[in-house]
Amino acid sequence: MMIKQIVQKDLKPLTVAIDHGEYTTSILEKVGQAGAFRHHIPSQNNGDLNLFGTIADMATVSEECMSTGFMMWAQSVCAWYIENSENTWLKENVLPKMVNGEYFGATALSNPMKYFAGIEELKLSAEETEDGYVINGTLPWVSNLLESSSKHFFGSIFTLHKKDGTPIRDVMALIPCDLDGLTMKQMVKFVGMEGTGTYSLIFDNAFLPKKYLLADPLKPYLEKIKAGFILLQTGMAAGVIQGAINEMNKANLTLSEINEYLDDSPDELREELEDALDLIQGLCEEPYTPGADYIRSVLEARLLGAEICKRAADSVMQHAGAKGYIMDAAPHRKQREAYFVIIVTPSIKHLRKEIDRLSAA
């Protein structure tokens, strides 16, 4: 109930400004104080792991503004990284503030996820020193960041290499935005999700102390966090689908007779969304379940969310008709937001590739 009140009172007046590019942490602070980032972090939640609780709060926010829902996902996943690490310093000094909405978190794993799926090369590399890492490379787009902020962090993976460039192994660390040698630039304007604090990150001999290390060795840690990372994204999907359904119902107040001829009615989509949420809630019960069968089910649930989003995005514009084309019309915003769920890593094509690989194994 508290999250719904924050959405109505605090977020709704900001939605159009955020859609036009205003980055604000004010809503993240409020939903953090209301407990939205706590459900899935047992060390900050009396030992209780309730992944679906975080997804439900994210969906409530995404129903109004999925840019803010996306930032909630980034924050939730960053907290998930720390919770599942063995780094006591991060758990004591960063995690409680991130869960409470005092610090802000991001996930820079788009490139590494594509790297592990054989789609891209890893873009960051580093040399290890006695007390840290000297990092070089560029990440194209990372969101929920603020330039030079000591309160903003992101999780990232880089390859350690010898002085002659020979790769040794991959490790993961939490990186603060005020790191010396890190330059942040906003290089492009996006048609949607513009108010999400999205930057290109350029590392030029940036020195990161070892106290920020999340995982070395990396593979067992990635297996531990993977299902939670993917399942948390379904909060964005559920929210934007419900938001599209809301706009269809509004359109039907005056256009119901002619809209009966369209595919994917709000009632049909609502039924499918409820079934998908039941499936997701079941998968959230044991997010550390080992084995290919479970992770394939997680990927299929995430794919299902993206595919319903795609149909909802198409249907909401058809239901709205010309009113959806008015500047700042909510149906058009829902369409743009839904397409982000479709293309954000892991995208539909990435998900299908991974599901195909697991099915063939």
N, C-alpha and C positions, 0 to 999 in steps of 0.2 A: 504493500500500500504506500509506503514512504517513497519508493521509487516512482510510482505513478504520480504522486503529488509533485515530485521534483520535475518530472517531465512536463506536467501541465503548467506549473507556476514558473519554473526557471528556464526550461529548455525550449518550450514552444515559442516564446517571444524571440528566441535567438536563431531558430531553425533557418530562416531565409538568409540571414547574415552569414551563418556558417556555410550554407550552400554556395554563397558568393565568395568564400575564402577567408572568413574570420576564424582564426584559430584561438580557442579559449580552453583553459583547463578548469573553468569555474564549475562546470557540470560534473567533471571527473572528481573534483574535490567533494562535491555534495553527495554523489552516489557512493563515493568511498566512505564517507562518514556514516552513510546509511547502511553500509555493510555489503555493497555489491561486489567487492573484490575479495571478500573474506570466505565465502561459502566453500571454495575449492582448495583452500590453504589450511590444512589441518593444524599446523603449528600456531595459526592465528585464529582458529575456530574451534577451540576446546577439543582438538583431536578429531573433529568430524570432517570427512571428505565428501562434499556435496557439489559435484561438478555441475549437475543440472540446475542447481540454485543460481549459479553464476550465469549459465546460459539463459535462464528465465528472465533475470534482471536485464541482461544485455538485449534480449528480445523486446522487452518493454520499452527500452530507450530507442532501439532501432526502428520500432513501429512509427515513431515520430521523426527521428533523424538518424539515418544509418551512418552518417559521418561520425557522430558521437558514439554510436554503437560500435563502429570500427575501432575508435580510440579506446573504448572499454575492452574490446578484444585484445588489442595490443598490450594494454595495461595488465589484463588478467593473465595473458600468456607470459609476460615478463615476470610476474610474481610466481607463476608456475615453474619457470626456469630456476629461480632462486630456491624455491621450496624443495625442488627435487635434486638440488646440488648437495655437495658435502661441505660447502663453504660456510663455516660458522660466522665469519665476520660479516658477510652479506646478509645472512639470516638475522643477525642482531642489529645491524646498522642501516640496512636499506629496506628489507622486506616489510617490517611493521609500518614504515612511513609510506611505502607504495600501496599497501593494503588499505591504509587510512586515507589515501588521496592527497598526501602531502608531497610525495615524490611521484614521478610519472615514468611509465615504462613503455618500451617499444620492442618489437621483434624484427630483427634484421635477418630473418632466415629464408627469405624468398630465394635469393641466389643459392645458398647452401642446399635447400630442398631440391632445386633443379639440378644442382651439381650431383647430389646423391642419386637422383633419378636418371643421370646420364644425359641431361638436357643442356647444361652450361658448364663452363669451367668455374672453379672457385675464384672470386675476385679479390680476396684479401690474403696476404701472406705476411709472415713475421719471422724475425730472428729472436731466439730466446736468449736472454741475459740472466745473470744470477738472480736478479730481483724483479724481472718483468719481461715484456715483449716489445719489440720495435716493429710497428705495423705499417705496411704500405699497401696501397690499392684504392679502389673506388667502388662504392655501392651506389647504384643509380637512384633508388627511391626507398626511403625509410620514413614511416609516419609516426605521429604523436611525439614530435621532437620540437625543441626550441633552441635556437642557436646560442651557444656558449653557456647554457643553463647548467648549474650544478645540481638541479633537481630532476633532470631528465636523463634516462639511461636506456640503452638498448642492448639486447643480447646478440652476439655475432660469433661466427665461426671463421677461423683463419688457418692456413697451412703453415706450420713451422718448417723452416728450411735451413740448410747449412749455408755458410758464407758463400759457397760456390753456386748456390741456387738449388741444390738437390733437396727435394721434399723429404721431410721426416715423418710427420703425422699431423692430423687435424686436431685442434682444440677449440673450446668455446669459452667465451668470457662475457662479462657485463661491462659495457663501455659507457662512461659518463660523457655528456655532450660538451663539457668544458675541458676535455682532454687536450693537452698541448700537442700541436701537430695535426689536429683534426680541423678541417675546414668544412663548413656546411653551407650549401648553396641551393636556393630554389630556382631550378633551371627552366621549368615549364609551367603552364597553367593547364589544369585538368577540366574536363567538361562536367565532372561530378566529383564528389569527395574532395573538393578543393580546400575546405577548411579543416584539414586534418594534420597540419604541421608536417608536411612532406618535404624532405630534403634529399639532395644528393650529398654523399659523404666522401670526402677526399682525405685519405690518410697519407701524410708525408713524414715518414720517420716518427710517427706518433708513439710515445712511450706509455705503455699500460702496466702499472704495478701488478704483481701476482696476486694481490689481495682480491682482485676482481675476477679471478679464474672461476668458471662454472664447472668445467669438465675436462679432465685429461686422465685416463683415456676417454674418448668421445663416444664410441659406438654403444656401449651399454646404457649410457646416459640418454642418448637419442632414442633408443628403444623404449626407455622409461617415460619420456615426455611426449612421444609422438601422438598417441591416441588422444590425450588431453588437448594438445595443440589443435588437432583437426576437429575434435568434437566441439570445442569452444567456439569455432567459427560458425557453427549452426545457429548460434544466438542471433547473429546478423541476418542469416537467411530467414529464420522464423519471424523476426521482427519486420523485415521489409515485405515479406509475403502478407502478413497481417495488415500492414499499412496499405498495401495495394488493395486488399479486400475491403478495407474501410472506405477507400476512395471509390471503388466500384459500387458499394452500397449507397454512397452519396449520389453518384450518377444515376442510380436506379430509382431514386426518389422522383425523378422527372422523365427518365428514359427507359423504364423497365420493360415496356412493351416491345420496343425495337431491340433492346439489348438481349432479349430472350434468344435472338438469332445468333448470338456470339458463342464461341467456344469458351470453356473455362470460366464458368459463372462463379461469383463469389462463394456460393454455397458448396460447389464442387471443390474449389480450392481450399476452403475452410476444412472440409472433411479430410482431404489429403494432408493438409498441414497437421491436423490432430493425430492422424495415423503416424506421420513422420516423427512427431514429437514423442509419441509413445515408444517408437523404435529407439530414438536417441536417448530417452530417459533410461531405457533398459541397458543400453551400451555404456552409459555413464556410471552404472553401479560398480563396475570393476575396471577402471581405466588402465590398470597395470597388467591386465590379462595377457599372458605371453602367447606367441604363435601367430601364424599367417592367417588363420581363419578369422580371428577376432579383428585384426587390423584391416583385413579386407572388408569386413562388415562395417567398420568405422568409415572407411573410404566410400563405401556404397551409400551410407547414410548421408555423408557430406555431399556426394554427387546427387543424391535424391533432392536435397535442399536446393542445390544450384539449378537443377532441372525444373523444379516447381517455380523457383524465382524467375526463370526464363519465360515460362508460360504466364506467370502473374504480370511480368513487365509488359508483355504483348497485350494481355487482356485489359489491363488497367487503362492503357491509352485508347483502346477501342471503345471501352465503356464510357470514358470521359468525352470522347469526340473532340470537337474543336476547342472546348474549354481546357483540354489537356495541353494545348499549344500556347496558351497565354503565358507570358513571362512569369516565372516563379510559381507556376501551377504545380500543385502537389502531385498529380498523376505523373507528370514528366519527371519530377524529382524521384519518385518511386521507381520509374523505369531506369533512370541513370544509376540509382543506388543498387537496384537488382542486378544490373549488368556487372557491377563491381564484384558481387558474390560469384558471378560466373567466371570472371577472369583473374581474381586475386589468387595467389598461390596457396594451395594447389587448385589450378583452374580445371574446368571440365575436361579439357584434353589431357592434362597432367594426371587427373584422377583416373580417367579411363586407361591411360598407359600403365599406371601402377596396378590397377585392378586386373588388367590383362596379364601383367607380369606375374602377379601372385596366383592367378588362376592357372597359368601355364606351368608353374613350378611343381 
